[in-house]
Amino acid sequence: MSEFKNTAVLGAGVIGMSWAALFLASARNVAVFDTVASAEKSTRDYVEMAWPALRDLGLIKDGAPGRLTFHKSAAEAVWVADFVQENVPERIEIKKALFAEIEPALKSDAIVASSASGLTLSEMQAGWRKPSRFVLGHPFNPPHLIPLVEVLANELTEAGVVEKAEQFYSDIGKITIRVRREVPGHVANRLQAALWREALHLVKSGVATVKDVDTAVWAGPGLRWAAMGPTMLFHLGAGPGGIASFCERYTASFNRWWDDLGVLHLDEVLAKKLSDGVAKEVGNETPAGLSAKRDALIIAMQKAIVHLQRS
């Protein structure tokens, strides 16, 4: 931990504030930069809101919280940082301007990770004179609750940097996967996109309502996916024969389903259909109330997973 005692969070939106809370819980110091005047109050309020969940998940370490400071410039925020998590808006010109500002101010051994979900590593590397200590560190929202981080480096990355980034994330309670080849959306977002495309196809073609498609996920395979990935689940689903037997039995069925999957693009008509469906499902519930329910369910599932791992 001493190697990454000082951290910086650049961009204090929902993702950045969540990262800040998690870094503080790991007893690290956090320097925050954001252009919004209310960023300090919003971040402090968010940390206070997130703290009980972090405690429930066993993520608060001895010595926590670390020191939380706020800075008027990104360069000032990264001055002593060992690890920097960048979360500014996903517009390449904004990111390039930020990288140009902080690069001269960084410690020579500091690691910078981007939370970018849509931009690729190579696109962002163009904003650096020397991108050797810059990696992708893409979380899932909210980062203090969802353990996954997708990590990516390439031939321009200095040897050992990606491994150190993975160790840092592991030290603060994250679970990392290594993206082996650059593709838009990385891994998990592409999986989400594939599922949502078929969900929209089912709605658009009148097979099921928005509510019923959502219910089919959370009340069905979603419960299994929270425990294991799809390939392992199919391996178990075939009994003693495992995945080889599963493929033998169900090849024809899956090929038929895949051939019938929808190919579509989200347009105004479909967006309106989704909005109407969500409005009917939500009723008088507020976004804050729904988010609280989501977070409570995530915390409960995470606690159950941690309990099973420790038993």
N, C-alpha and C positions, 0 to 999 in steps of 0.2 A: 504494500500500500504506500510506503514512503516514496516510491518512485513516482506516484501520481497524487501527491498530497494536495496540490493546488490545481484546480480545474477552472475552466471558463465556459460559460454558456452564452453564445452569440445568437440573439433572437429569442425574446421571451414571450412567444405565443404559447398556445396550449402545449405543444411539444417541448419547447424550451423550459417552461415552468415545471413541467413534470420531470424533465431531466434534472433540473436544479434541486428539486425535492429529493430525488434519489441520491444525487451526489452528496447532499448535506447529510442524509441518513447514513451514508457510508463513512461519516466523520471527515469528509474532505471539505476544504475551503472552496467556495464557489464565487467567481466574479462574473457578474451579469452585465451584458450590454443589450440595449434595445433603444430604438429611436423614439418610441412612444413615451410621452411624459409620465403616464400612469403605470409604467412597467414595474416600478419598485413596489407600489402598493399591491398591484395585481399578483406579483410573484410571492410576496410575503403572505398574502391571503391564500394563495394556492398551496403553499407549503404547509400552512396551518391546517387547511382542509385535508391534505394528503397524509399528514403525519399519523393519524390513527390507523389508516390502512397499512402504512409502512410498518407500524408497530405490530399489527396483527399478522403480517407476513414474515415477521422476524428479520426485517431488512435494516433495522436501526442498530448500528454497531456502537461499541463502547467509545465514548468521546464525542458522539453526535449530539447536536448538529455541529457541522463545521461552521466556519465564518462565512457569512453571506454579505457580499458587497456589490455596489452598483456603480457603473462607470459611464462617463459621458462619451467615450469613444471606444471602438472595438480594439484599437491598438493598446489603449490603457488597460482594458480588461484582460488581455492575453499576456501582459508584460511578465508575470511570474508563473504563468500556467504551465503545468506539465502535460495536461490533456485538455484539448479544446473541442467542445461539441458545437457545431455550427447548425443553426436552424432558421436562417433568414428565408424570406419568401423564395419560392422556386421559380425565379426568373434569372436566367443565366447572367444577365448584365449586373444584377444586384449582387450575386455571389462573386463574380469576378472583381467587382469594385471592393468588396469586403476583403477578399483574399489579397488584393494588392495593398490594402491598408495594413493588414495584420502581419504580412510576411516579414517586413523588416523589424517588427517588434517582437517576434517570437523567439523564445529560447532555442538554441541550436538543436536540442534533443526533444523539443515538444512535439507531440502528435496531434494532428487536427483531423477530426472525423466529421463528415457531413451526414445529416439526417435525411438527405434528399431521397425522395421516393420516385420522382419522375425523371430527373436529370441523370445522365450517366457519369461515371467517374472520369472518363476521358474528356467529356465536355467540360467538366469543372476543372480538370487539371490544366486546361488552357489558360486559366486565370492565375497560374503560379509561374514564377521564374524557375523555381526548383520544387516540384511537387513530390519529392521523395518521401516526405513524412505526412502525406495527406492520403486518407483512406475514406471509403464509404463506411458509415456506421448507421444503417437505417433501422430505426425502431418501429414498433407498432404502438399506436395510440390507445391509452396513455402509457408512456414508457415506464412509469413507476409501478404499474400493475402488470403489464404484458411483458413476459421475459424475453421475447425474441429480439435479437439484433442480427441483421444481415451485414456481413463484413466482406469488403471487396478491395483487393489491391491488384496491381498489374506490374508490367515490366519496368515502369518508371518508379515504383515504390522501393525504397531502401530495404535491404534484407533485414528481417527481424521485426520490422515495424508492425506488420499485420498481426504477428503473434503477440506483440506487446499490447496492441489494441484489444485483442481477444482476451488477454489476461486481465486487463483493466475491467472490461465488461463483466467477466466472470467474477472478479472480486466484489463487484457491486450487486451481484445476484442475477445477472443476465445469462441467457442461453444464446450462444452464437451459432450461426451457420456460415460457412465460407461459400461465397458465390464464386464459382470457378471460371465463369466466362461472362463478360458484360452483355446484358440484354436489357432493353427498356422494361422498367418495373421490377427488376431483380427476380426474386423467386416467389415470395408469399403474395405480393400484389398481383402477380400473373395468375396464381391459383385463385385468388379472390375474383379476379376479372373473368376467368373462365366460368366459375360458378355463377357469377352475377349475370353474365351474358345469357346463360341458359335459363336463369330465373326470369329475366326479362322476356325471353322468347316464350316461355310458358304463359306469362301474363298477357303478352301481346297477342298470342294465338288463341287465347280464351280457354286454356287448359285449366288454369287455377287463378284465384284472386291474389293480389299482393300479400294479403294477410296469410292465406293458406300456403303460399310458397315459402314465406318466412317461417311459418310454423313447421313446415315439412323439414326445414333445416335444423332449427333449434330443438325440436322434439324428436328428431330422428337421428340422422348420421352426425349432426353437430355434437351430440353427446359423446359419441364414440371418437370423433376427431379431437375432442379435448383430452382424450386419454392416449391415443396413438395415431400415427399417420395412416393414410389410406392403404398403402401397400402392406404394411404390417397387419392391419385389420383384415384385409382380404387373405393374407397368409394364415391368420388364425381362423378365418371363416370357412376354410376348406378342410379343417380337421387335420388328421395326421399327415395328409398328403401335402399340406402347405401350399405355397404360392404356385408351385408347378401344377398341382392338382387343380387349383382354382382356375388357372389359365386354360387348362385342358377342358374343364367343365363349361366355362362361361365365355370363351372366346367369341363364339357366334353371337351370343346375346349382347356383349359389349360392342362388337363391331356394328351390330344393327342399331344400337342406341347412338353410337358415335356418328353413324351415317345420317341419323335423323336429327342431330342437334342443330339448333338454330344458328344462323349467321345473320347478324343484324347490327345496326348502329343506333345509338341513342339519339332520338330526334325530339322535337317539341311535342309531338302528339304522344309519344311514349312517355316523355317526362311528365306530361300532364296526367296521364293515367296513373303513373307511380305516385305523384303528389296527392291525387284524389284518394288513392288506396291507403297511403300512409295517414292522411288526415282522418279517414274513417276509423283506422285502427287506433290512432293516438287519442282521439276524442279531446278531452279537456286536460290531458297530461301535458306538463311543460317540458321543454328540452332538459332543464335542470333536474326535474324529477325523474325523467327517463334515464338520464346519465347516472343518477344516483343508484337507480335499480340495476343498471348495467354493471356499475362498479362493484356493488354489493355481491352480485352473482360471480363476477370475476374473482373477487377476494375470497369468497367461499370455496370456489373451485381450486384456486391456488393454495389455500390453506389445506385442503384435502390432499392435494398432490404432495405438498411438503411433508405432511404428516405420514403419508404412505412411504415416501422416500426415506424418512428417518426411522420408521418402524422396522 
